[in-house]
């Protein structure tokens, strides 16, 4: 199978304008992400709507394509980028542009999900640990995933699912394995075209999670597992903390 990774990168951000170009110890963050993904895949592109990001990627030798500024989601941006790149791949992997610590084994886990021609979509999950504590589990910015016996996602929620009846919430992590959603996706190329033509669904609007649109329309999402905690960067303060984790610093 032929795999390609596309990294959506927008300049506009309410909490962190220009985030992809923010300096991380001498390199823009988008370069850090690109270099990590290149460790696992030969074909890597950045999809952006801003000439400053476009020129930055070209300057470090990366592949980049301009896309519309009107897209509602990274998935929509990736579909346009893939159509401009020219196709020819079986699976497209969506790597978030604010994940400079993404690990090659996480990408391999996604690739391994496509061990059957019946697999349409895939994403990653990570078990919550008891030492994480209830506050981390409760955080609505960390969506939870319910998984069936076929390793497919049944539902994603910002609420804690499932609810553990007749047990105090401080004991929930002792009674059940909860899964955190890691926001990487992989799509078969034909499925990517289909899901970007779907209208927003009621569940998607309620939770503000686009993957619920796919489930609500009958698509199956295979789940890959990781134990690696990614470090997403949403604010300048997050960036300061993240730089301390860079190797050699």
N, C-alpha and C positions, 0 to 999 in steps of 0.2 A: 504494500500500500504506500501511496505517496502522501506525505504530511507537509503542511505549510503552517507556519505560525504568523498571525497578524496581530500587531499591538496597536489598539486604538489610543490616540493621544490628542486630547483637546487642550487648547490654551486657556480657554475660559473656565474658571472655577470659582465658585462663591467664596469658599474658605481659603483657597490657595491659588490665586491667578498665576498662570505661567508655570504651573507645577512641573510639567515634563522637562522644562529647561532649568529647574532649580539645581544649583551646584551641589554635588555630592563628592567632596574631596577631590576636586579637579575635573570631574566629569559631570555632564548633565544627567539627571536621573534617567531619562529615556535611553541614554547610552548604557547605563548600568543594567537596565532591564534587557535591552537588546543583546548585550554580551552574555548575560545569563542564559537566555533562550538559545543562543547560537551554540551553547555547549551541548544541547540535546538535538537540535535540528539544523539542517543545512540551509533551508529556505525560510528566511525570516524577513518580514516587512513591517514597517510602521505605517499606519493610516492616520492622517491628520487633516485638520481643516485650517491650519495656520502656517503661513509661509515661514515664520521664524522657526517652528519645529521642523518643517521640511528642510530648511537650509542647515539646521543643526545636525540632523541625521545624515544628510549628504556629506557634511564636513568630516564626520568620523567614519565615512565609508559604508554606511548602512543603506539598505534599500527602503524607499519611502514613496508613498503615493498620496496625492491630494484628494480629499473627499469633501462632500458638502458640509456646511455648518448647520444644516437643518435636521440632522438625524436625532431621533429621540433616544437611541441607545447605542451602545458599542457594537451590538450585533448588527444593527442596520448599517453602521459605518463599515463593518467588516465585509458585508455583502457587496457594497459598492466597490470597496477596495479590491475584493477578489475578482469582480467582474472586469475591473480595469487591468489587473495583473494578467489576466488571460486564461484563468482556469487551469485544468490539467492535473488537479490534485484530488485525491479521494476524500481527505479529511482536512478541515481547517481548524486550527487551534487558536482560541481567543485568549491572549495573555494580557492582563490588565497593565496599563502603562505606569501604574504607581506601585508595582511589586518588584523592586530591585533585588529582592532576596529570593526570588523564585528559584527552586532547585531543579536540576536536570531530572532527578528521579521522580519529581512530581509530573513533569511532562511525559516521562516514560509511562507512568501509571495511567495517564489519560490515553496514551496511544494503545496501551494494552487492553483498554476497554473494547476496542474494535476487533475483537477476536471472532466475531460473527458478522455476517453480512446483514443480519437483522438489527444490529445496533444503529440507532439513528443519531443520538446525541449522547454526550458524556460530560460529567463534571467531577469535581473532587470534594471529598469530605474528610474531616478530621475529628476523631472522638474527643469530646470534652473530658478532661481529667478531673478526678475528685479534688485535687489540689487547686484547680481553677477557681473553685468556690461558686456559690449560687449567684453572686452578682455578675460574674462573667457569663454564666448561662442565661441570665435574665436580660442581658444587654440586647436591645432590639436592633442594634447595628450589626449584630452577629447572627444572621439567620440560621435557623435550625432545619434539619432535614430528616424526614421519616423515610425509611428504606424498607423495601419488601425483600422476600427470600431470593428473588432473582437479581439482587443488587441493583435495583432500579429505584429512583426517587419517587415516592408516592406524593409527598407534599413538602413545600418549603414554607417556613413561617418566621416572622419576627417574634412571635410569641413562643413560649416553651411548649413544644409538642414532643411526645404526648404528655398529657397531664397525669400525674401519678396520684390516683385516688387513695384516700384514707392514709396518706403519708405526709408528714410535715415536709415543706419544701426544702428544708435544710438537709433532708435525707435522700432527696431525689437522685443525686449523683451516685448514691450507694445502691439504689434499686434498679437503675436502668442506664444503658449506654446511650447518651445523647450525641448527635453528630452536628458539628459546625460546618456550614457551607464555605468552601474555599472557592472564590469567584473566578475560576477558570472554566472555560467551556470548550468542547470540541464538537464539530458538526460535520456530518457527511455533506458533501458539496450540494447535492440536490435538495437535502433537507434544509440547509441554510437558506436557499432561495424560497422554499415554501414558508418557513416560519416568519420571514421578514415581510411576507404579504398578508399575514394574519392581522386583524384588528385587535386593539387592546382588549383584554378580557376583564371581567368583573373582579376575579381574584387578583389579577395583576394590579389593577387599580387600588384595590383594598390594601394590599401588602406592599405595593411599590416594588414588586419583584417580577421582572419580565419573564423568568423561566416558568412562572405559573400560567402564562399564556399558552406555552407549549403543552403543558400537562392538561390544561383545560380543553385543549383541542385534540387530545388523544395521543400525543407524541410520548415516547418512552425515553427516559433519561437514565442511562447506565451510570453507575457510581464507581469511581476509583477512590482508593483510600490512601491517606498520607498521615504520617505522624509529625511532619515538619510544620512548624508554626510560621506562617508568612507574616511579614510586617508591612501592612498597608500604610501609605502616607497620605493623610488627608489635610494636614495643616503644617505651617512652618515649624511648629513645636514638634510634630511627629518627625519632621526631617532632622531636627537637631538630635533627637534620640536615636534615629536610624543610623546616622553617620557613625555613631559610636560602635555599631555592630559590623562595620566594614572591616574585612580582613586587613591586618597590618596597621590598624589605627589604634 
